[in-house]
């Protein structure tokens, strides 16, 4: 059984100073958002400059995030367009105690729907932790269809999606069709209200770095059924 991921998640930026990761500022940021009461932390997304980081920096960021998060769950960005490299990185990081991963659709390669399904099935088979699939076609040049995503939702540890499909029609259809135990977290800040009004479990929102309390207030209002 996996925890259902919901609420407001911060896709943590990675601060730099003099050409190196500024770990002290990173830890202060984590403490800052925990004090607001965010529901989860997401290091190593593209918001966190993950393509620019080496293995040692990645290890340090994951270790420090998990250590400071306490009981707040952590989802780590582990994705790419080479399936074997993704599974190798996942295995390398699994010594850290995080709840699951967010894994982006393979960019540039433009795989078929069958290729996308095979990619994510392979990743999920390499871990017992929760896997959220990140669909963002306007950055990856490939769109995971709702049919494909819902087929993947049948895999026990593929537990949700970060949805940035770029199509409100596709996003709303996903919310209508998804299983009850499958979490849809919007990655579109401007659609946070719309998606939650239609049944999304929450959001992974870059603007929550600055508008933290506002996004928390909206999230809590939905959680208590206060649409007004």
C-alpha positions as CSV (number, residue, x, y, z in Angstrom):
1,X,0.0,0.0,0.0
2,X,1.3,3.5,-0.9
3,X,0.4,6.8,0.7
4,X,-1.9,8.9,-1.6
5,X,0.0,12.0,-2.4
6,X,-2.1,15.2,-2.1
7,X,-1.9,18.9,-1.2
8,X,0.6,21.6,-2.0
9,X,4.1,20.5,-3.0
10,X,7.0,22.8,-3.5
11,X,9.3,21.9,-6.4
12,X,12.4,23.2,-4.6
13,X,14.8,25.5,-6.4
14,X,18.5,24.8,-6.0
15,X,20.4,28.0,-4.8
16,X,23.9,28.5,-6.1
17,X,26.7,30.8,-4.9
18,X,30.0,31.4,-6.6
19,X,29.4,28.5,-9.0
20,X,28.5,25.9,-6.4
21,X,25.4,24.7,-4.7
22,X,24.6,26.8,-1.6
23,X,23.5,24.1,0.8
24,X,23.0,26.4,3.7
25,X,20.5,28.5,1.8
26,X,18.8,25.4,0.5
27,X,18.3,24.1,4.1
28,X,16.9,27.5,5.1
29,X,14.5,27.3,2.2
30,X,13.3,23.9,3.3
31,X,12.7,25.2,6.9
32,X,10.9,28.2,5.5
33,X,8.4,26.1,3.6
34,X,7.9,23.6,6.4
35,X,7.0,26.5,8.7
36,X,4.2,27.4,6.3
37,X,2.9,23.8,6.5
38,X,3.4,22.6,2.9
39,X,2.3,19.0,2.3
40,X,5.4,17.8,0.5
41,X,8.8,18.6,-0.9
42,X,10.0,17.9,-4.4
43,X,13.8,18.3,-5.0
44,X,15.5,17.7,-8.3
45,X,12.8,18.7,-10.6
46,X,13.7,21.0,-13.5
47,X,12.7,23.9,-11.2
48,X,15.6,22.7,-9.1
49,X,18.1,22.9,-12.0
50,X,18.5,19.1,-12.0
51,X,20.2,18.9,-15.5
52,X,23.1,21.0,-14.2
53,X,23.9,18.9,-11.1
54,X,26.5,16.2,-10.7
55,X,26.0,13.0,-8.8
56,X,27.6,14.3,-5.6
57,X,25.4,17.4,-5.6
58,X,22.3,15.3,-6.2
59,X,23.2,13.0,-3.3
60,X,23.7,15.9,-1.0
61,X,20.4,17.6,-2.0
62,X,18.4,14.4,-1.5
63,X,20.1,13.6,1.8
64,X,19.6,17.1,3.2
65,X,16.0,17.3,2.0
66,X,15.0,14.0,3.6
67,X,16.9,14.8,6.8
68,X,15.1,18.2,7.3
69,X,11.7,17.1,6.0
70,X,10.8,15.1,9.1
71,X,7.4,13.6,8.6
72,X,6.7,15.6,5.5
73,X,7.0,13.3,2.4
74,X,9.6,13.8,-0.2
75,X,9.3,13.0,-3.9
76,X,12.6,13.1,-5.9
77,X,12.9,13.9,-9.5
78,X,14.4,10.9,-11.3
79,X,13.8,10.8,-15.0
80,X,15.3,11.1,-18.5
81,X,15.1,9.8,-22.0
82,X,17.3,6.7,-21.5
83,X,15.4,4.1,-19.6
84,X,18.5,2.2,-18.4
85,X,20.1,5.4,-17.1
86,X,16.9,6.3,-15.2
87,X,16.8,2.9,-13.5
88,X,20.5,3.1,-12.6
89,X,20.0,6.5,-11.0
90,X,17.0,5.3,-9.2
91,X,18.9,2.4,-7.7
92,X,21.8,4.6,-6.8
93,X,19.5,6.9,-4.8
94,X,17.4,4.3,-3.1
95,X,19.5,4.3,0.0
96,X,17.9,7.6,0.9
97,X,14.5,7.4,2.6
98,X,12.1,9.3,0.3
99,X,8.5,8.3,-0.5
100,X,8.7,8.1,-4.3
101,X,9.8,9.7,-7.5
102,X,8.5,12.1,-10.1
103,X,9.6,10.9,-13.6
104,X,9.2,12.9,-16.7
105,X,8.2,11.6,-20.1
106,X,11.3,10.9,-22.2
107,X,12.2,14.1,-24.0
108,X,13.6,14.6,-27.5
109,X,13.3,10.9,-28.5
110,X,9.5,11.2,-29.1
111,X,8.7,7.6,-28.3
112,X,5.4,6.0,-29.3
113,X,2.7,5.4,-26.7
114,X,3.8,1.8,-26.5
115,X,7.4,3.1,-25.9
116,X,6.2,5.4,-23.2
117,X,4.3,2.6,-21.5
118,X,7.3,0.3,-21.7
119,X,9.6,3.0,-20.3
120,X,7.5,3.7,-17.2
121,X,6.7,0.0,-16.6
122,X,10.4,-0.7,-16.5
123,X,11.1,2.1,-14.1
124,X,8.2,1.0,-11.8
125,X,9.5,-2.6,-11.8
126,X,12.9,-1.4,-10.4
127,X,11.4,0.1,-7.2
128,X,8.8,-0.5,-4.6
129,X,8.3,3.2,-4.0
130,X,5.6,5.3,-5.5
131,X,6.1,6.6,-9.0
132,X,4.4,9.8,-10.3
133,X,4.5,10.3,-14.1
134,X,5.2,13.9,-15.3
135,X,3.5,14.7,-18.6
136,X,4.7,18.1,-20.0
137,X,4.6,17.8,-23.8
138,X,5.4,21.4,-24.5
139,X,8.8,20.7,-23.0
140,X,9.4,17.1,-24.0
141,X,7.8,17.0,-27.5
142,X,5.8,13.9,-26.6
143,X,2.3,13.7,-25.0
144,X,1.3,10.7,-22.9
145,X,-2.3,10.1,-23.7
146,X,-4.9,9.6,-21.0
147,X,-5.5,6.0,-22.3
148,X,-1.8,5.3,-21.9
149,X,-1.6,6.9,-18.5
150,X,-4.6,5.0,-17.2
151,X,-3.1,1.8,-18.5
152,X,0.0,2.6,-16.4
153,X,-2.2,3.5,-13.4
154,X,-3.0,-0.2,-13.1
155,X,0.7,-0.8,-12.1
156,X,0.5,-1.0,-8.3
157,X,3.3,1.5,-7.6
158,X,2.4,4.0,-10.4
159,X,0.3,6.1,-8.0
160,X,-0.1,9.4,-9.7
161,X,0.8,12.1,-12.2
162,X,2.1,15.6,-12.3
163,X,-0.1,16.9,-15.0
164,X,1.1,19.7,-17.3
165,X,-0.5,18.4,-20.5
166,X,-1.0,21.9,-21.8
167,X,-4.6,20.9,-22.7
168,X,-7.4,21.7,-20.3
169,X,-9.6,19.2,-22.1
170,X,-7.1,16.4,-21.6
171,X,-6.5,17.4,-18.0
172,X,-10.2,17.5,-17.2
173,X,-10.8,14.2,-19.0
174,X,-8.1,12.6,-16.9
175,X,-9.8,13.8,-13.7
176,X,-13.1,12.3,-14.9
177,X,-11.6,8.9,-15.8
178,X,-8.8,8.3,-13.2
179,X,-9.1,5.7,-10.4
180,X,-10.0,7.0,-7.0
181,X,-6.6,6.0,-5.6
182,X,-4.6,7.7,-8.3
183,X,-3.3,11.2,-7.5
184,X,-3.4,14.0,-10.1
185,X,-1.2,16.9,-9.0
186,X,-1.3,19.8,-11.4
187,X,2.0,21.3,-12.5
188,X,0.2,24.4,-13.9
189,X,0.1,27.2,-11.3
190,X,-2.6,29.1,-13.1
191,X,-4.9,26.0,-13.2
192,X,-4.6,25.1,-9.6
193,X,-8.1,26.3,-8.7
194,X,-9.7,24.8,-11.8
195,X,-8.0,21.4,-11.4
196,X,-8.9,21.2,-7.7
197,X,-12.4,22.2,-8.4
198,X,-12.6,19.2,-10.8
199,X,-11.1,16.7,-8.5
200,X,-7.3,17.0,-8.5
201,X,-5.6,16.1,-5.3
202,X,-3.3,19.1,-5.3
203,X,-0.4,20.7,-7.1
204,X,3.3,20.9,-7.6
205,X,3.6,24.6,-8.1
206,X,6.7,26.7,-8.9
207,X,5.0,29.9,-7.8
208,X,4.4,28.5,-4.4
209,X,7.9,29.6,-3.6
210,X,6.6,33.1,-3.5
211,X,2.8,32.7,-3.0
212,X,3.1,29.9,-0.5
213,X,0.3,31.0,1.9
214,X,-2.1,31.8,-0.9
215,X,-1.7,28.3,-2.5
216,X,-2.0,26.7,0.9
217,X,-5.2,28.6,1.7
218,X,-6.8,27.5,-1.6
219,X,-5.7,23.9,-1.0
220,X,-7.1,23.8,2.6
221,X,-10.4,25.4,1.5
222,X,-10.9,22.6,-1.0
223,X,-9.9,19.9,1.5
224,X,-12.6,21.1,3.8
225,X,-15.2,21.5,1.0
226,X,-15.3,25.3,1.1
227,X,-15.6,26.2,-2.6
228,X,-16.6,29.8,-1.8
